[in-house]
Amino acid sequence: MVDLFSGAGGFTAGLTRSYRPAGADRSPFRSIAAVEFDEAAAATYAANFGGHVANVDITGWQPPEEAGKADVIVGGPPCQGFSGLGKEDPDDPRNLLWKEYVRVVQQIRPKIFIIENVDRFMRSPQFADLQSALDDDRLGDYLIVPAVLNAADYGVPQARRRAIVIGTRKDVIARHPSRRPLRHPEPTHARTQDLTGRPLWRTVQEDVFDLVPKTVDGLDLPDGRETGEGVPGPYRTTELHIGRTPRPLSLARYAAIPKGGNRKDLRHKTALIEGEVVPLSTVSWDRHNNGSGDVMGRLHADRPSVTIRTEFYKPEKGRYLHPTADRPITHLEAALIQGFPPDFKWHGSKIQIARQIGNAVPVGLGAAIGKAIDEYLSACDRPSV
């Protein structure tokens, strides 16, 4: 496999480490090339998967000879230009980076490629352009199957909806017994009990907070670690149970929010801070009865988390308060919600590592996609009866 826009390697971790075929002691996937522009994220990828990751701008990258052997390409081109959190600028230059993904697919011609992105990608001009590429020499020998998947449906303790576009080469389809392209994996978990008998969605309490102390280990990453390139680390996932130094007003707000609550619970409440009575809510929050109720919200212990974003350590950005403790979730807790193993190695500053965690493909979702790919390609290789 080749991982483009690899980040810390959530997709690679899912395919090469988390996924195991029944009865096997290892994954059939092996990463042979990767590209990541961010220096700290590339260092994280290299620490976990090997030095074959290229820390370059993909527009100037040419696949090495080894990459030509890849059966699979995965990757998530930057989505800020059409993310609901941004300005949704159709002219954002980052929107065009998906064309670099297509360029690499053209050069390597893998059996299967996977594009991961925000769910709004399916309604973007870029997706329309991707579909048009199927009618010319860019992707003319592929068929694509798009869908929006929820990571919680695959055993991830996080309700994260992502667009997953699967491309299958036509000659591979012709070798498959069904003569159909690869489809998305069937959900393994369900939100409510149904006739399928699937287990219910995993919760953050059982998968994260039952395993992690309520009190944080400190405010900073361990000292004295730096690679020759000047990037701090490596730090194990278990060393990321670090917090912040909130202002007194923030601490008062955290304490006033009940289980499952949010900013609306701060209305008409005050606190004595440095000898002054201060309102806990804001004029802006009080004016908005509609819109997101997740701001300053506590995670529900008995549910999956909301989507883990790059600033999960700021509860003013979303439902990122601990279910019961008066603090935001830590880097360790966010990494576990994303499915990274305890021994995963991280490079970068606190902010850089948070960005890597929030941008990653959930490891469990990657593993589910890996299972679907492996079973499909294995069926192509079986002799016909």
BELFEN-V441191 format. One line per field, one symbol per residue. phi: phi as a letter, one per 30 degrees, with the letter a starting at -180 (. if undefined). psi: psi as a letter, one per 40 degrees, with the letter a starting at -180 (. if undefined). Layout:
phi=???
psi=???
This chain:
phi=.bcchdhdjddddddcbddbdeiccadddbdcaabadddddddddddcbjdddccbdddcccedeedddddbbblbeecedbdddcdhddceddddddddededdeddhddbbbccadddedccddddddddddcbddbdcbccbcaccceddbiddadccbdbcccbddddedcdedhbdecdddecbbdbdbddidddedcdddcbddcbdddddlcbdedibadddicekdbdedccdccbcddedddddeddcdeidaeddcdicbbdbhibdbdddbeddddcdcidcdehcddddcbdddddcdcddcddcldbdeebddaddcedddddddjddecdcbbkdedddedddddddeeddddddeddddddddddcdddc
psi=ihhifdaefddddddeddhhiheieiieihheiihhdhddddddddddeieehhgihddehhhidddeehdhhiigiieddeieeaefheehdddeedddddddddddfidiihhhiidedeeiddddddddeeeaedfdfiiihiihihddefehfhghhihhhhhhidddddeidefiihiiiiieiidihaedeiiiiiidddecdeehidiieaeiiiifhhideehiaihideeegiaagiiddddddddehiheaaddeeheiiihhfehhhidaiddddehdaaheehfihihdfiiiihhaefeeheeeageiiddigiiiidddddddeeiideihiiiidddddddddeihhddddddddddddddddddehii.
